[in-house]
Amino acid sequence: MPTRTILLPLPLQMKPFNKLWPELMESKLAIALFAGLFVGAVVLFSVPPQFPVRGANGEENAPVSVLRPLKPICDLSDRRYDGCEMWGDARTASGANRSSVYFIPPPSQLATTAAATWSIRSQSRKIVGVREVIVRSLSLSSLREAPNCTVRRSVPAVVFALGGLTFNYWHAFSDVLVPLFTTARAFGGEVELVVTGSQGWFLNKYGRVLGALSRYAVVDLDADSEVRCYPHLIVGLRGHRDFDIDPARAPNGYDMLAFRLFVRAAYSLPPPTAALPCRSGGTKPRLMIILRGPTRRFVNADAIVSAIERAGFQVVRMEPTSTAGMDAVAREVDACDVLVGAHGAGLTNMVFLRTGAVVVQVIPWGKMEPYGEGFFGAPAAHMGIRHVAYSVAAEESTLYDRYGKDHPVITDPDVFCTNGSNAKLYWQEQNIRLNTTRFAPTLEMVKRLLRE
């Protein structure tokens, strides 16, 4: 194919500018050149000026330029969570009634990028009661709406929400700590945690876990007076399952075993190679029984403890009124071989057990086995913990005493629960009178597992 040569009209080389301008405008190549110069000038002079930047200790940091291929920054397609991820120039700012994140696309793509706005519940589940973060991807025409940076960081950040159901121990792990591990662990501590809906008690209670994920102080976005600029920003937490991780979707193939070992290290518990307590010193297996509060509690707790001791276990009681801090709880659970409790948040303490330990979940009446397996059984197996389920008989539930043997609550819980409001009977209005004779074979099974 012959080479095509494009020449500017000869008169353009010899005439003064005021005379060549009309001819210049007739040249398609020249028009293209001037258009390119114009767009470049607009982009160059439209970027808001930056203040001197400060690091974690007040030192000035050189701006960091990180450029990745542009893609939609927010994804709302997952059934469990919404999330956004930005590379390049991402800024956090708080307003009177909301906290916002601004993303400025790379200069080369500003002219072709459309502005977009999302409201993100930046936890790991799309539930109410979680403060939303407004995420805005700017365009060339809206660029001046971006606030000027007052602090520019050289590390990534993860923006996530507290609140929701995190007052519950299991939800604190399932909705925040596990998905936060999945989202932030790959940064090796070089990441800032930016919280909206901040709760001081949560940050204090789980400070060791948060501190193991980030070397930097947690930022309260809602109260922050700075405009913080990051080269890489994630909004929302990647929660795959209830109290569980899908390693096929997690960075570095992280799973619940990795999470449990990470938590144990955060609380300075013995290393992964540590044997079960019962295998060192020839002592009896040590069993912790969780004594719940007003619902799904053991009404004959003393008789249960006596039966467990007769079966050859040392028993440690975890009372619902305990005020022990997380450090003390972690050490107590680590020193046990077995954790026993009715289906409920207390079983979350399995994260402090050693590899090969056993969790016995007492599942209340009401066809609750799928919940027991999903919330605790499968996660335990994925952590390297053995799980044993004991489903109570109807006679072991206080619902039997209250409604009688012929009531649908007892005879047909599947049909009874088709009315959703009835389900609370099984979750909130029953306690357990464990039949220690019926429970005895379960204890023998536990001892066999510990000998393996």
N, C-alpha and C positions, 0 to 999 in steps of 0.2 A: 504493500500500500504506500503511495507516495507521501512524503512528508509535507505537512501543511504548514506554511509560514504565514503568520499574521503580522502585518506591519502597520504602525501608526501612520496616518496620512502625513505626507512629507511637509505640508505647510505648518504642521504643529511644531516642527523643529525650528522654524525660522520666524514666527510671529510673536509679538509681545502678548502677555497673558490676557490683557483686556480684549484683544482681537481674536485670540485663539479659543476663548471660552466657548462661544457658540459651536465652533467646530469640534471642540473637545467633547461636548455633550452629545454630538452625533456619533461618536465612536463608542461602540458597545463595550469594548475592552476597557476603555477609560472609565466608562460609567461603572463597570464592575469594580475597578480599582478604587474609585472614590467611595463607592458604597461600602467596601470592606474597611477603608480607613475610617469612615463615619461610625460604623458599628463598633470598631475597636476603640475609638475615642469615647463613645458613650459608655461602654463597659468600663474603660479605665477610669473615667471621672465620676461614674455613678457609685462606685464602691465606697461605702462610708469610711471616713478616716478612722484609724485605730489609735487608741491611747497606748502609752508604754505599758508593757505587760509584766505581770508578776507571777512568780511560781509559788509553791507551797510555803516557802520560807521567806517570801517577800523579794526574792531575787528576780532579776529580769531574765526572761526566757526568749530566745529567738523564735519568731513565728515558725510554725511547722507547716509545711505544705504537703498535704496528702491528697492524691487525686486517684479515684477509682472510677471505673465506667459508671455512668449515670444510669440508674434504674429507678422504678417507682420506690420511693423511700418508705412507704407504709403499706402493710399487708393486713387486711381485715378478713382474709378468707379462712383462717383457721377457726375451727368450731370452739376452741377453748380460749384463745387469747388474741389480742390485737398487738401489733408491734411495728416499729419503725426503725430503720437503720440508715445513718447518714455518714458519708465520707467527705472530708474537705473542709467546709466552713459551717459548723453547727453552733448555735448560740442559745443559751438558756436565759430566761428573764422571768421575773414575777411581776404581776400586776395587782391591782386592788382585789380582784375577785377570781383571778385565775393565774395559772403558771403556763408559760409558753416556751416552745422551742421553735427557732427559726433556722431554716436551711437555705443557704445561698449556693445555687448550682455553680459549677466551674464557669469561668468567664467564657470559654469557648461554646458553652451550651446555654448561656443565659437568654440569648435572643430567640431561641427555639423552644424554651421551656415554659409551659403554662403554669400559672400559680395554682396552688391547691392547698386545702386546709382539712385537717382531720381532728376529731376529738377522740383521744385515746385513753381508755381505762388502763393505766399502765401497771396493772398487776398481771397475774398469770391466768385469770379467769374473767370472763365478761359478766361481772356481777355488779349489782347496785351497791351504793355505799362506798365506792372508791372514787376519789377525787380525780377528775379528768385533766389531762394535759392537752393543750391546744398545740398541734404541730402544723407549721406553715412552711410550705416550700415556695420560695419567692420566684418571681419572674423579673425580666428586665424592667417592666413598668412599675413593679411594686418593690423594687430593690431598696428604695430609701426608707421603707418601713422597718427595715432591720435595725435593731438597737446597736449602738456602737459597743465594741468590746471594751470592758474595763479590766478583765483578767483573761489572759489566753493561756491555756494549758497545753502541755505537750503529750498528755496521756488521754486515752479514751474515757468515756463516761457512760454509765448506765443510769437512766432515769426510771424510777419505779415508785409505785404507790404503796403506802401502808393503809391502815383502815380496813374496811370490809369486815371479814370474819377473823381477823388475825388475833383477836382477844382469845380465841380458842387455840389451845396448844397444837393440836393436829393441823389446823388451818395455817398457823404461823409457819409451820414447816412445809405443808403441801402447797400453799398459795404463794409463799414468799421465799423461804430459805432454800428449798430444793430447786425451784426454777431460777433463783438468783445464782446459785452454784452453776447451773447449766449455762446461764448467760454470761457470767463474769469470770469463772474460774480460769478459762483459757488465757486470760491476760496476766496471770501470774502475779497478781497484786498491783500491777501497774495500771490501775483503773480507778476512777472516782465514782463513788456511789452517790447519786443525787436523788433525794427522797421528796416526794410530795405527800401531803397528809401525814406529816411526821408525827410520831408518837414517842415521847422520851422514854417511857417505860419499855417499849419494844427495843429501842436502840441500846438501852442498858442491859436488858435481859439477855439479848442475843449478841452482845457486843463482841464476844470472842469469835463467833462465826463471821460477823461482818468484818472484823479486823483481820481475819485470815484471808478474806477475799480481796481486801484493799489496804494499801499502805497509807491511805490518805483519810483525813477526817470526813465524815459523812456531811454532805451539803444539804441543808434544808431549803429546798427550792422555793417554797411558798414565802419564806421570810428572808430570802437572799436579796441583798441590795445590789449585788454585782451582776453584770452581764458577762457570763462565762462562755468562752469560745473554745471549742474542742475540734480536733482533727477527725474524730470518729465518735459518733454518739448513737446509743441504742436507747429507744424508748419502749418500755414494756418488758415483761419477763416471759421466757419461753417455757411454758408449762405443758408437758406432753400428756401426763396422766395424773390421777390422784396419788399424791405421795410417792411418785415414781418417775423414772426417766426412761425415755426410749433411746437407747444408745445409737440406733441408726440415724437419729435426728440430732444428736448432741455433738458439739465440738469434741474432737479427740476421742469419740466413742465413750464419753463419760456415762456411767451407770450408777445405780444405787449403791453398789459396793464401793465405788470410788467416793460417793458422797459420805457414806458411813465412815470410811477411813479418814476422810477429810475432817469431819466433825470431831472424831476421836483425837486427831492431831491438834485441832484447835483448842481442845480442852486438856491437852498434855496427858492423854491416857496412854497406856502401854502400846508398843508398836504392833503392827499387824501379825507379827510372828508369835505374839504372846499366847500361851496356852490358856485354856479355860481354867478358872480358879480351882475347880474340883480335881484337876489333873496335876496340881502341884501341892504336894504335902499330904496327899491321901485323905483330904477332908471330905465331909459330906457335901453333896451338891448344895449350893446356896441358891435359894429361890426367893425372889421378891414378888409379893402379892400386892396389887394395886387396889386399894380400898376407895372406891368412888364416893362421890358426894350424894346428892339427893336422888339421882336417877340411875337405874341399872346397877345398883349397889348390892353387895352381898349382905343379906339381912342376918345370916348366920355366920358372920366372919370368924368369930372365935372357934366355932366348930370346924370350919374349913381349915384354919391354921393348925388346929390340933391334928386333924387327919393328915395334913401334909407332913407334919413333923413325924407322925407315926410311920409314914411311908419312907422315912429316911432322909429328909431334907432339913437343912437349916432355913428358917423362915425369917425374912426381913419384911416388915410392913411399910408400905408407902401410904401414908394417911392423906386424905384430901385437904386437911388443914395445914399441911406442912408448909413452912415458910422458908425452907432451904433454898439457897440460890442454885443457879444452874451448875456451877462448879461442883457443889456438894452432891447434887443429884447425879451428875455424870460419873463421879467417883463411886457412888453407891451402886449404881447400875452396873458399872464395869466390873465390880467385885462379885457380881452374881453370875450364875450359870443359866438361870431360868427366870423368865418374866411371865407372871400370870395376871390376867385381868379380864374383866368383862369388856366387850366391845366398846371402845371409847378412846378419848384423846390420850389417856395415860399410857397406852401401848406405844405411843410415839417414842417413848424412851428407849425403844429397841435400838435406836441409832447409837446408843452408848454401849451396847453389848459387844462381846468379842466374837470373832468368827467361830461358827459352830455352836453358839449358844442356842437356846430354845425359847420360843415365845408360845405360850398357851393362851389362846383367845377363847374366852367363854362367850358364846353367841346366844343372845337372848331369844325368847320365843317370838315367832312372827315371820318365819321364812326370811331371816336376815342373813343367811349364809352368803349370798352374792356380794353383799356389802362387806361382810367380814373378809372375804377373799380379796375383793378389789381394794379395800382401804388398807388392809394390813397383811393378808396372806401372801399375795404376789410381791408386794414391796419387801417383805421379810426375806423371801426366797432370793430376790434379786440383790439383797444386801449380804448374802452368805449366812443368814440366820435360819434355823429350822423352825417351821411353823406347825403347830398342832391346834386344830379347831375342835372345841367341845361344844356341841349344840345342846342346849338345855331341853329337857322334856317339858311338856305343858305343865305338869305338876310342880315343876321347879320354878315356875313364874308366879309372881303375886297376882297376875291377871287371872289365873285359875281360881284363886281364892275370891277375887272380886266379882267375876262374872259367872263362874260355874262352868262345869265341864261341857255343857250343851250350848253355850253361847258361840256365835260365829267367830268371835275373837279367838276362841280356842279351837273350834272344829274346822274352820275354813278361813284362815288368815289371808289367803290369796284373794278371795272374793271380798272379804271385809275391807281390804286395803284398796279396792278399786275406787272407793271414795277417799280421795287424798287426805281429807281432814282426819280420817280414822287412823292413819299411819302414826300419828303422834302418840297413840296409846302404846305402841311397841317401843318407840324411841324415848318417850319422856315420862310414861306413867307406869312402867313396870320395874320391879326389883327382882332379885334372884335369891331363891333359897336352895343352894346347891345340895344335891343329894351326894353326900360324901362317899357312899358305897358305889354309886354309879360312876362317880368321878375317879375312883381308885385305879381302874385300868389305864386311864389317861396318864396318871402319874407314873405307872410302871412303864408305859411307852416312852415317857420323857427320860427315865433312867436308862433305858436301852439306847436311846439316841445319844445320850452323853457318853456312853461307853464305846460308841462306834469310833 
